[in-house]
């Protein structure tokens, strides 16, 4: 947790390069990197508090899915796709109180 509504800028850097694949984040990382779902929730809470009635735009990308597919790593691609699905479900839940437009691809 944290104070998401204090008006200060927020930047989260969790890796020197690419974030870990979900399978590695869960099995090897031992919680050092947040999940896509956790980052999505934190971003929505922060933007909702600061954006107010003006609204906001948030891009959540599961780019490691594509990386895994290019590497022919089906397990990592599948688990990262499921992690993206959980992040999208969290976005739907966090924005259901206010009219929102959610776009996914």
C-alpha positions, 0 to 999 in steps of 0.5 A, a space after each residue: 500500500 501507499 498514499 496514492 492521492 498525495 499529488 506527487 509524481 510517481 514512477 515505478 522501476 522494477 527491473 534493469 531491463 525486461 520484467 521477468 516472465 510471470 512463471 519466473 516472477 512467481 517461482 524464482 523472483 520471490 516477490 521482488 517484482 510486482 505482478 501486472 495486476 498489482 501495478 495496474 491496481 496501483 496505477 488506477 488508484 493513483 490516477 483516480 485520486 489525482 485525475 478526479 472528474 477530468 479522467 485519465 488514460 492508462 496503458 497496461 501492456 503485457 509485452 512479455 507475451 510477445 517476447 515469449 512467443 518469439 522465443 517459442 516459449 509456450 509456457 511463459 506466453 500462456 502464463 503471461 497471458 493469464 497474468 494479463 487477464 487478471 490485470 484486465 479483470 482488476 481494471 474492470 473491478 477498480 473502474 466499475 464505480 465510475 463510467 469508464 472506457 476500457 479497451 483491450 487488444 
